[in-house]
Amino acid sequence: MHENELFLLNKKLQPKGVVKWSPFDALDRFNKSIKEYDESLSNTDMITLSDEKAQEINLVLSNIKSDQIYEIKYYNNSSYITIDSHIKKIENNQLFCNNDLIIKFDLLYSIRNKNEYNQ
């Protein structure tokens, strides 16, 4: 048999390579289903913070040090994003992070000083 021979697959002539890999089409459909499921999970409503959680965030914000790295979780476009960043400054109820990222306080879900946490 020659590698370039054509085989009948789904009522169409296809190169042998296509026939050889056709069973893995099920994996493509599986991967597509997983991606759709992940997207449905990431499209979430913003969580209302408890008083305790808000106090926790305020405590960290009141002790910000520009030379420290913080793990920040915030709400953005129907999902929560977690980043590690230095905080350059706090102004007008906003965090000014590395890479010119600005996060409004009301979008914060959590913030912690990674340097203190890792010690």
C-alpha positions as CSV (number, residue, x, y, z in Angstrom):
1,M,0.0,0.0,0.0
2,H,1.1,3.5,-0.8
3,E,0.8,6.3,1.8
4,N,-1.0,8.6,-0.6
5,E,-3.8,6.0,-1.3
6,L,-7.3,7.3,-0.9
7,F,-9.9,5.6,1.4
8,L,-13.6,6.0,1.6
9,L,-14.4,7.9,4.8
10,N,-17.8,9.4,5.5
11,K,-18.7,8.8,1.8
12,K,-15.8,10.9,0.7
13,L,-12.4,9.9,-0.6
14,Q,-9.8,10.9,2.0
15,P,-6.0,10.5,2.3
16,K,-4.9,7.5,4.4
17,G,-3.7,9.9,7.2
18,V,-7.2,11.2,7.7
19,V,-8.6,7.7,8.0
20,K,-5.8,6.7,10.4
21,W,-6.7,9.6,12.8
22,S,-10.5,9.6,12.5
23,P,-11.1,7.7,15.8
24,F,-9.5,10.7,17.6
25,D,-12.3,12.9,16.4
26,A,-14.2,11.8,19.5
27,L,-11.4,13.5,21.5
28,D,-11.9,16.8,19.6
29,R,-15.6,16.7,20.5
30,F,-14.7,15.9,24.1
31,N,-12.2,18.8,24.2
32,K,-14.9,21.1,22.8
33,S,-17.3,20.0,25.5
34,I,-14.7,20.6,28.2
35,K,-14.0,24.1,26.8
36,E,-17.7,25.0,26.7
37,Y,-18.1,23.7,30.3
38,D,-15.1,25.8,31.4
39,E,-16.6,28.9,29.7
40,S,-19.9,28.3,31.5
41,L,-18.1,28.2,34.8
42,S,-16.1,31.3,34.2
43,N,-19.3,33.3,33.3
44,T,-20.2,34.0,36.9
45,D,-21.9,36.8,38.8
46,M,-20.0,39.0,41.1
47,I,-20.0,37.8,44.7
48,T,-21.2,40.2,47.4
49,L,-18.5,40.3,50.1
50,S,-19.3,39.5,53.7
51,D,-18.4,42.2,56.3
52,E,-15.6,40.0,57.5
53,K,-14.1,39.6,54.0
54,A,-14.4,43.4,53.4
55,Q,-12.6,44.1,56.7
56,E,-9.9,41.5,55.8
57,I,-9.3,43.4,52.5
58,N,-9.3,46.8,54.2
59,L,-6.7,45.6,56.7
60,V,-4.4,44.5,53.9
61,L,-5.0,47.7,51.9
62,S,-4.1,49.8,54.9
63,N,-0.7,48.0,55.2
64,I,0.4,48.0,51.5
65,K,4.1,48.1,50.9
66,S,5.3,48.9,47.4
67,D,8.2,46.5,47.6
68,Q,6.0,43.5,48.4
69,I,4.2,41.2,46.0
70,Y,0.5,40.7,46.5
71,E,-1.9,38.0,45.3
72,I,-5.0,39.9,44.1
73,K,-8.2,38.2,43.0
74,Y,-10.7,40.6,41.3
75,Y,-13.8,40.5,39.2
76,N,-13.4,41.3,35.5
77,N,-15.8,40.7,32.6
78,S,-18.0,37.9,34.2
79,S,-15.1,36.0,35.8
80,Y,-12.6,36.2,38.6
81,I,-8.9,36.7,37.8
82,T,-6.0,36.1,40.1
83,I,-2.7,37.9,39.6
84,D,0.6,38.4,41.5
85,S,1.7,42.0,41.4
86,H,3.5,44.9,43.2
87,I,1.1,47.7,44.1
88,K,2.6,51.0,43.0
89,K,0.0,53.2,44.7
90,I,-3.5,53.5,46.0
91,E,-5.6,56.4,44.9
92,N,-9.3,57.2,44.5
93,N,-10.3,53.7,45.7
94,Q,-8.2,52.1,43.1
95,L,-5.1,49.9,43.1
96,F,-2.4,50.8,40.6
97,C,-0.5,47.6,39.9
98,N,2.4,46.6,37.6
99,N,1.8,46.7,33.9
100,D,-0.5,49.7,34.2
101,L,-3.3,47.6,35.6
102,I,-5.8,49.5,37.7
103,I,-8.3,47.7,39.9
104,K,-11.2,49.4,41.6
105,F,-11.7,48.5,45.2
106,D,-15.3,47.4,44.6
107,L,-14.0,44.7,42.2
108,L,-11.6,43.1,44.7
109,Y,-12.5,39.7,46.0
110,S,-9.3,39.0,48.0
111,I,-5.8,40.4,48.4
112,R,-2.9,39.0,50.4
113,N,0.8,39.7,50.9
114,K,2.6,36.8,49.4
115,N,5.8,37.6,51.2
116,E,4.1,37.3,54.6
117,Y,2.2,34.2,53.6
118,N,5.3,32.4,52.3
119,Q,7.3,32.9,55.5
